[in-house]
């Protein structure tokens, strides 16, 4: 009989593998990665262009171009595009990341051949209507005016600005006047330069078949033009570390961000830092949570984050606290960082963190769409396809001494920017 009073045995040695995609090359040289998994007749197609901020010639043009792709082509109006996708029960979105601009749609497998011609037209013949661009500018200016009234938004904008530099693609901030400078010709130039076969790859996941690959080649293998691979040259800005206070006397909470510049996922310390960050503030049972939320009651939420992009990365701690608890919160944050530098983590706590991370890794390989996200992240960052398995194994093998050495190297208060927004 099953004794339900006893918890299941925790097994940390179970293998966690990422299903390898099938790889094809279209006539125009675009690589297609196929994740043929699942039982439902559903597909996800994602076309990824390396056309984010590092590739733009004018601030905000990368985001604006990505947003405006669906607003009309030479053959379809924006309304016609939306109606066509709705008719076949599919969804179209254009998520924009710092490094890439993506075109994503989900559909029933049997309807793919009805939808792919319209997608090909979007990626080959966008018109970027002037009135739609003006609507985009006005919407974002209005949204920005609301966001700039929030302390947490101001703190995030400032910490990334000082870490990377205000002229760096990862560090510059948008303002109403930045949006106002955008012109239709800026979008056309960015599109022609970056939305080419050389700067693109495709992921198709779900219930796929040979016909899907043939249709991709028939349409996207012909529609997306060839061009030149875009070179990236980013400024290396080194600002002196300091503490910055932005006074907002009428707010009841103060936003705190403490952080530093790091590196991308290619760095040999990335995998260890990923585990160390989880210990410090990367999950609900973290040290920052246990101390500053559970024990002290200074805040409802506090976290730490390792944010890695294609050409760099950063680490920061974020929270919002009552105005009376700002100094005490900062003191406790540095106390937790210091403790990781001075004392090795105990085996029981490290095992708990590893169990959490291994469970999280399992969710990343659960189903075709999740697998596609992992594959996409690796390809976008030019990582080998065994990076995920290496991350899993590194998590298993990381010991207390490894984390202490990393804490001594990267959690030094002298390297940390402080941004405080509030009273």
N, C-alpha and C positions, 0 to 999 in steps of 0.2 A: 504493500500500500504506500502511496505517496504521502509523505509527511510534509504538509504545507506550512508547518511552523519553521522548517529549515530552509534557508535561502539556497538557490542553485549554486553549484560550484563555479567559481570564477576560473575561466581558462584563458590564459593570455597567450597560449602557443598556437591557437587556431590560425591557419593561414588566411591572409587577406590579399586577394589578387584583383588586379584591374584587368578586365577583359580587353585584349588587344583588338584594336579596330582593323578592319580590312582597308587597304589603301589603294586608291585608284588615281589616275591622272587624266584630267580632261584635255581636249584638243588644244586649248589655249594654255596649258601648263598648270592649271589650278589643281592642287592636291585635294582629294576627297577622302574623308575618313568615315567609314561606315561602321556603326555599332548595331549589328543585327541581333536584337534581343527582344524579349517580351512575347506575350501571347495575344495582346490586343492589336487590332488592325489600325494602329495609330502611328503617325510619323512626326518627328521633329526635324526641321531643317534649319541650320544656322549657317549663314554666310558671314565670315569674319574678315573684315578689312583692317589692316594695320594703318589706321587713318585717324588716330586719336590726337591728343594734344602735342606729343613730341613731333608730329608730322605737319603741324599747321604753320602757316606763314603769318597768320593774324589771330589775335586772341579771340576765342570762342567760335571760330569758324568751323572747327571740327564738330562741335556739338550741334551747331546750327545746321550744317550739311546733313548730318545723320538724321536729325529730326524732320527735315524738309523733303526727304526722299519720297515719302508716301503722299505728298501733297499734290501730285499730278505728274503725268508723263505726256509725251506727244500723242499717245493713243487713249489715255484714260484720265479722267478727272479724279480728284481726291475722293469725291463721293462715289464714283464708279468703282474705284479700287476697294473702298470699304465695303460697298454692296457686294462685290464679287466674292470677297473672302467670307463675308457673313453668309452668303447664299450656300456655300459649301461647308458651313459649320467650322471654319478654320479661324485662327487668330493670327494677326500680324503685329509684331512689335519691333521697335528699333532701339534696343538698349544701347546706351553710350557709356563706355568706360574711358578711363584716362588714356589707355594705350590703344584701344580699338573701337571701331564702330561696327555693330552687329545688326544683321537683319535676321529675324527669327519668325518662323511660323510653324504652327501645329495643324495637322489635318488628318482626316481619315485616309488611309493608304490608297483606297480606290479613287479618291478625288485628286490625288497629287497631279495627275496629268492635266487637270482642268485649271490648276492654280499656278503651276510653274511658268506658263507663258506670261502671266501678268507680272510675276516676280522678275522674270527676265527683262521685261519692259521697264520696270522700276529701276533696275540696276544698269540699264543701258540708255534710257531716254528720259531721265527726270528733267522737268522744266523749271523747277524752283520758282513758282509764281511770286511776283513781287508782293501781292496783297497777303499771301500766306506768310511770307517772311516778316512783313510788318506786324501781323497778328502774333507770330512767334516772339518778336521783340517785345511787344506790349505785354504779353502774358508773363514773360520772364522778368520784365521790369517790375510788374506788380507783385509777382511771387517773391522777388528779391527784397522789395520794400518790407514785406511781412517777415521774411527770414532774418533780415538785419535788425529786427527788434528782439531777437532771441539770443540770450547770452551764450548758449551752447553752440549756436551757429557761428557767432563772432569768435568764440574761443577756438573752434576748429579751423576757421579760415586763418586766424593769426598764427596758430602753431605750425600749420603746413607752410605758411608764407615764410616764417623765420627759419624753419628747418631747411627748406629747399631754396629759398630766395624768391623775391616777388616777381622776377622776370623768368623764372624757371617754369616749364610747362606743368610740373606737379605743384608749384607753389603760388602761381598768380591767382588772384581773386577777380571775380566778376563784379562789375558795378553797372548801374543803369546807363551810364555814358559809354561803357564798353559795348553793351548791346546796341546802342544807338549808332555806333560806327559801322555795323555790319551792312554790307551791300550784296545784292544778288550776284554780282560778278565775283565776289570773294568766294561764294559757295561753289560757283561753276568752276573756278580755278582749282579749288581744293578737291572737288569731285574728279576732275580730269586728271589731276596729278596722282591721287592716292587710290581711287576706286578702280584699280587695274588688276589684271590676273597675277602680276608679280607680287602684289601686296595683299593677297587673298588666300584663304583656304576655306573649305566647306566641311561641315559635319552633318551627317544624316543618321538619325538614330530611331530605334523602334522596330516595327515590323516592315523591313525593307525587302527588296528583291532585285533581280537583275534589271527589270524594266525601269525601276527608279533610277539606277545608275545611268542607263541609256538616255532617259529623259533629262537628267542633269547635264549630260554631255551635249545633247541636242540643243538645249536652251542656254544654260549658263556657260557651257563650253564654247558657245559661239557669241553670246551677248556681251560678256564681260571682256572689254578690250585688253590687248597687251599694252604695256607701257614700260616704265623703268622702275626698278626697285628703289625706293626712296631712302636715302641715307639720312641718318639722324646725328645731329651735333648739338649737345646740350651744354649749357654753361655750368661750370663747376664753381658754385658760390659757397663761400665759407664765412658765415656770419659769426661774430663772437657770441658766445652763450651769455644770456642774461635773463632776468625776470621782468616781465612786462605786465603792467596793470592797466586795464581799461575800465575807468570808473563809469558805473551806471547806477546812480544813487537811488533810483525809484524802483529797483528790482529787489525781490525778497530772497532770491537765491543767487549764489555766485558760481559761475562755471570755472572749473580748474582743468587745465591741460598741462601735463608735464611730459616732455619727450625729447627725442634726439634722432639724428639721421642714422639710417642703417644701410641695408644693401638689398639686392634682389635675391631670388631663390637659387642662383648659381653659386652664391658664396658658401664656402665650406662650413661656416657656423650657422647657416640658416636653420637646418633641421634641429639643432640643439636649442637655438633661440626660440623656436616654435614651442618646444616642450617647456622651457623656462618661463616663457610668457604665460602659458597655461597655468603653471604653478602660481605665478604672481597675481594675475587678474584675468585669465582667459576663460574661466567658467564659473558657475555659480558657487562652487565650493572653494574658490581661490582664496589666497591669503588676504588680499585686499578686501574681498567680500566679507570674510569671517571677522576681520578686525574692524573695518570702518563702517560696515553696515550692521552686521550681527552683534558685535560686541559694543562698539561706541554709539551706534545709532545716528551717525552724522549724515547719512545719505540713504536714499532708496536704492541707488545703483552706482556701482563703480566698476571699472573694467580697465584692462590693458590690452593693447592691440599691436600686432606686428603687421604692418601694411606694406606688402611687397609688390612693386610694379615691374615692368619689363626693364627699366633703366635705373632702378634705385629702390629705396624703401625707407621706412621710418618706423619708430616705436613711440607710442605715447600712452599715457594714462589719462582717463577722462572721468569726470564726475561733476555733479551739481550738488551743492550743499547750502544749508542756511548760512546767512551772512555771519553769524556768530561763531561758526565752526571752521572758518577757512584756514586759519593758521594751524589749528589742531589737526585738521585733515592733512595738510601738507606735511606736517611733522610725522604723522603716522605713515604716510606714503613712503617717505624716505626711510623710516624705521624698518618697513618691510623690505625695501630694496637692500638696506644695509645688512639685515639678517641673512638674506640669501647670499650676500658677499662674505659674511663672517662664518656662517655655520652650514655644513652640508645638510641637505634635506633628509629627513628620516625616511627609512624604507617604507613604512606604512603609508605615509602621505604620497610618496612617489608612486607606489603601486596604485593608489587610488587615481592619481592623475593619469597614469598609463592606461588603466582600465577605461577611464572616461574617453581618452583619445582613441583607443582602439575601437570602442563602440562607435565613436563619431566617424572613424574611417570606414566602418562597415556600412554606415548610412550613405557614404559617398559612392559606394559601388552597388547600391541597391536599385536596380532597374536601369533601363537603357538611357534615360534622360540624365540621370545622375552621373552615369559613366561618361556620357558625352561632355558634361561640364568639367570633369576631371581631365579628360583628354584635351579639351579646348584650352584649359589653363596651362597645360604642359606645352602645347604647341605654340600658343601665344607667346610664352616666355622662352621659347627655343630650348626647352628641356627635353631630355631623353624620355621615352615612354615608360621606362622603368623607374622614373623618379618617385612615383607614388609608392611602389613596393619598397624602395630604399628609405622613404620617409617612415613607413610602418616599421621596418627593421631597425632603423635608427632610434625610434621611440622606444622599442623594446630593449635596446642595448644601452641606452643612456643611463648613466649612474649618477649618484649624488655628487661625486667629485667633478664630473663633467659639467654639471649645472653650476656648481660653485665657481669654477674657473670662468664660465661664460658670464656669470653675474659680476665677477670682479672686473671683467673686461668691458661689459656693456651697461652695467647699472650703477655707474659712478655718478654721484650727484653733480660733480664738476662738469659733466658733459651734457647736463639736462637743461633744456629751455623750460621756463615756467611762463604760462599765460593765465592771468586771472582776470575774469570779466564779471564785474558786479560791484558791490559795495566794499 
